[in-house]
Each structure stands twice: as structure tokens, then as C-alpha cells.
Amino acid sequence: MADEQPGKLTRLLESAPRFWGRISAQKQLLLLGLISISAAVTFTAWAVVDRTQAVINRSVEQFGFALAQALARGGAEALSNTGNVEGLKYYVLTEMGQTPAIAYVAFVDRHGKVLLDSQALPLKKDVSARIFPIYKQQPEPAVVPGVYASPPSFRPLMNIAVPMRRNNQDLGTCWVGLDSYAFTILGTPRETRYFLVSIFALVWCLGALCLVVNYALINRPLKALSEGASHIAAGLFGHQVPFQKAGKEIDQVVDAFNYMSNRLQQYNQQNIDSLMGERNKYVSERNKLELVLMSIADGVVVCDRDNKVQLVNLAATQLFDKAATELVGKPLVVCTEGPDSPAICRTIQAFTDTLSPGSLEPVVQQIHLGERTVRLNIAPLITNSEFLGSVIIMQDVTRQAELERMKNEFISNVSHELRTPITSIKSYVDTLCNHGEKLDPDIYREFLQIIDNEADRLMYLVNEVLELSRLEEADRKLERTPQDLKEAADYALRAVNLMARDKEIELAVEAADGIPLIRINRESIERVIINLITNAIKYTPTGGKITVHINVAEGGKEMRVDVADTGIGIPEDCLPQIFDRFYRVERKVHTIKGTGLGLTIVKKIVEEHGGRITVTSSLGHGTTFTFWLPLDDGGDYSPATTGESEVDGGPPGPAVSTSAVS
């Protein structure tokens, strides 16, 4: 192994000249100059720092002697006067606090006894290294005054010893320790070495940077020409090399290269123009087709023979609830994810799986796509008897289907409600016509009364249907004027008074004092209250009570009306459908007569006034219908006249205006 090391070193030394020989003379000169300049700058910096540090050290030594002599005089005076130096503690603490470079101060008598040691005082100083107590272990021979250095393993200090004399009498020695690194330019010797190495590295880096810049400036023209030739080879005709300012010969080469590039670009442009003319015609026709497809309100999807989406318009993306990028190029079965969507795939697959593509006929089919009802119109794409794919027109007919369902349901319900009274009238009329002379007069009159009642019911049903149709007219607007809502309620009570008396039901209106006038269509609101009270009378047992409460809702922006009864109540599962057309809780047995349109009309009228209506009920305890009408329509109306009014008379109330019918 020992023999191998010299061999390796020898081979390295032999290869160094070969490596150096491969470098051009220009680079060799640049590298040698860079190393020389770096060394010269580093040596100069070291010389300046060393000389400056020597001057600083002499100044520090002079400062230390002056400080030690001042402390020695103070110590000698204290020993002469009091026999101790305890009085100098505060002075020593102050001096050390103001001068961080002072590591310690110690007073020693001529016998070597330490009289005062600053290290024993309560100082707040960072002592990261031990201080060698030279004043306790004085060097032999000790020369006072003198300067001593601390041992290597201790904190590096400049230990200055000055004698304490009084009247030519030697009283002891004053020791002052100064931090050797507190007065250096760069800190410790290690930091000084780092500084010099940093200067060398910085100069080297700057020189290297200059070398790279110089090399780049020299080789830039050739590199630009090489890149230009690469662009031309890649087909980028017309590429121009920037003017280099690198000499007459190179500038001529650059000009010739740029001229050649321009000529190649002209020849290439002529060929491109002829090709682009044909392409633009094709693109123009294709764009027209796409614009037409995109502007179609119905969804359009074009698939190839493998049922992959090739074209899709905005309406189709809305039906699929996906972006066009998620649809184009993918199989239709992937695009139509969801429980109902595979129906589209099955329909199209059945359409394209035919054995005779030439005989394909368009297919129209209606399917469900999520919550939408979509009508599919599928037509083949055939060119020269070749099946290329299919075009799917997707029409969203959800609204039409819903309207058709509502129309059929309405006709069915109306037919059912009309058939009952007509059948009853027909049967009783047939009986009277065929057997009228055989009937008892009382039975005869009873049959006629039944016919009259059923005719009234039939007329009432027709009027309800006409009223509902009138309310649903889109261009119909109610004429509203400022009205007293309590007067409308009083009128409604009088209208149903006889019906309530037949069942011995008490009717009452309770209105808060000072309620304002409100802009309403009085006839319509009276109809609302009459329908609600009539409905309550039907489902309230004999002896019950129906009360209409009128007051201003919290916030002062709405008028609230409650119609509360003590009737049989409504089952909770029936409440969500209570305002639907022809819906009746008694739908199955029809023990109570009605059309099932009254509450629907109530809701329509309230909503046309910009209000809302709700219902709360408890079985066996009654039902309360509550509707709100807006007050904030910009009108400024005086409060309605308050005080108690009663349909059949009654005593006045102080806070609530009350009308009652019993």
C-alpha cells in the first residue's frame, strides 16, 4: 500500500501537464491572472489587517495601563485610609459595566492576599470560558508593572499588573484583565482566517465571472449563427440573427445569413398561401355548420359508428350537466352516467346494431334524463351507402310533459267531480219521470230538493273552476285600493252567518286597535276569508267556535290574519297537499261535500297580493289558517277606525275591536 501512494501521486503529476496542454493559451493566461490577482488581493488584505491590529493592540495596552494605574491609585488610597478596598466595589462595578472589554479587576496586597476580586461580585456578564486567576498564581519572576497572557486552555486575556504605592510604600498590586478579542478588527484568529479565505474566494468568483463574460462575448456571434442554422433546418424560415458588432467579417456573414433566411421564407409562404386557400374554404364551411349546431336550442350530439361523441352543442352539455371537453372523444356510455342515462345508450345501440345500415330510418323516443323528460330524435349519417354515425337531437320536453300531466289530472278531477252530481240528478229525474205519480208527495218533494241541491253543487263547482281559471290568467292584475281589512272580515262573517247558525257555531272577529288601511282587492280578500270560514264550518262540530284574528305582524311590514276553529283537525300527513287542486281530506269517503278547489283559490288570491299562507292543525283540537299581506307598498294611509263592531251587537272593548256572530 505504501508503494501505491507514490505511484498515484506520480501519475497525477504526469497527467496535470497533459490536462493543462489541452486548455487554450487564452484560457491559460486568464486562469493564471485570476490566481495571481486573488493571491495579491488576499496578501494585501492580510498585511493591512495585521498592521492595523498591531496598532490597536498597542493602544489597548496603553488603555489597560492607564485604567490599572487609576484603579491602583484608588486602591492605595483606600488601603491607607481604611485598611481595605471594600469601598471600591461600586466603582469597579460601574467601570466594568461601562467597559464590557474588562474581564476582571483584582486587588492583591504585597503578601499575595486577594483583597478584592470582581469575579466574586454580582455581575451580569456572559462568562463562556474560564478566566485564569493569574493574580492568585503570580508568575515567577513577577515583573510589576507588566503584561501577561492567559494560558491556552483559558479565556484569552491581556492581564495587566500595576503596583499600588502610597508615600513610596508598596501596598500591593492591582490586576486588570482585558478581553484579547474585544479590540480586534475581525474577532478571533479563526475568524480572521475565514475572512482572508472569503476574500480569496470572492476575488476568485469575480474573476471567474469576468472570464465567463469574456468567453461569452467572444463566442456569442458564432453561437448565434449556429442557432440560426438550426432554426432554418427545423423549418423556421425567416429567422433573423441579431447584429453582433463583432467585426466586419462576422457582420458580413450575419447579413448573408439573414438574406438567405428571408428568401426561403418568401418561397415557403407562397406554397403555404396556396394550401391555406383550400383549407380556409373547408374551415369556413365547417365553422358555419358548427355555428348552426351551437345556436340550435335543442341538444345536438354527433356520434361516430362506434358511438363516440364527435360534436356536441351547448344545449346538450346542459342536458348532460357536463362540459364539452368531458364529452367529445369519449363513448356515449361514459358521458351518460346516472341511473336513467343508460336508456339513451340502449336506444342508440339498438339503432346502430341493425344489419342493414342503408335502410336505417329516424327514430323518435321519449326517455327520462335525471329529472328531465327528453325526446330523442336519432337519424343516421350515411355517405355513399356507408354508415358513418348518427345525429341525436335531444329536446327537453319536461315542461310540456308536466303541463300535459297537470292537464290530464285536472280534466280527470273535474270529470270526477262533475260526474257525481250529474249522476245523482239523472237518477232522481229518471225516477220522477217514470214513477212520479206513484211517489208519496213528501218523497216527491225530497227528490226535488235533492235535485236542487245537486244542481247548486254543480253550479258551485263550475263557478270554482271558472274562478281558478280566471286567477291563473298570466296577464290578469287585481285592482287594489286602500281598504279596512276588518270591514272585509265582517262582511265575510255576515255572508256565512246562516250556515254557521244551522250548526250553532259562534263566529267572531278580533282586530287590534289602530290597524292601518291596506291596499287590497276587497272582493278577492272577502272571498279568501269566506272560503276559509266555510271550510272551517264544514269540519267544526255543532257548538264550536271560529275566530278571525287581525293584527300587524312583527316588524310592522305585514298584516296577519288568522282563521282559527275548534274543529276536528287535519292529519299531519295531509298538510303538505292541503292547497293542491281537488285535494280533500275526505277524498275517500266524501262525508262532507266540497269541490277541493276552495283552498287552492285562497292560495292563488293571497299570492297575487304578494302574500303567503300557512296552516297548522292538531287532530281533535282544531285548525288555524294564517295568511300575511304586505304593508310596505309605499302608501301612507291612516289607521282604520277602531272600536268594537258586532254583527249582532255587543259591548265595546278597550284594546281589541271585536265582531261576533253566534
Buried (B, 14 or more C-beta within 10 A) or exposed (E): EEEEEEEEEEEEEEEEEEEEEEEEEEEEEBBEEBBEBBEEBBEEBBEEBEEEBEEEBEEBBEBBBEBBBBBBBBBBBBBEEEEBBEBBBEBBBEBBEEEEBBBBBBBBBEEEEBBBBBBEBEEEEEEEEEBBBBBEEBEEEEEBBBBBEBEEEBBBBBBBBBBBEBEEEEBBBBBBBBBBBBBBEBEEEEEBEEBBEEBBEEBBEBBBEEBEEEEEEEEBBEEBBEEBBEBBEEEBBBBBBEEBEBEEEBBEBBEEBBEEBEEBBEEBEEEEEEEEEEEEEEEEEEEEEEEEBBEBEBBBBBBBBEBBBBBBBBBBBEBBEBEBEBBBEEEBBEBBEEEBBBBBBEBBEEBBEEEEBEEBEEBEBEBBBBEBBBBBBBBBBBEEEEBBBBBBBBBBBBEEBEEEEEEEEBEEBBEEBBEBBEEBBEBBBEBBEEEEEEBEEEEBEEBBEBBEBBBEBBEBBBEBBEBBEEBEEEEEEBEBEBBBBBBBBBBBBBBBBEBBEEEEBBBBBBBBBBBBBBBBBBEBBBBBBBBBBBBBBBBBEEEBBBBBBBBBBEEEEBBBBBBBBBBBBBEEEBBEEBBBBBBBBEEEEEEEBBBBBBBBBBBBBBEBBBBBBEBBBEEEEBBBBBBBBBBEBEEEBEEBEBEBBBBEEBEEEEEBBBBBBB
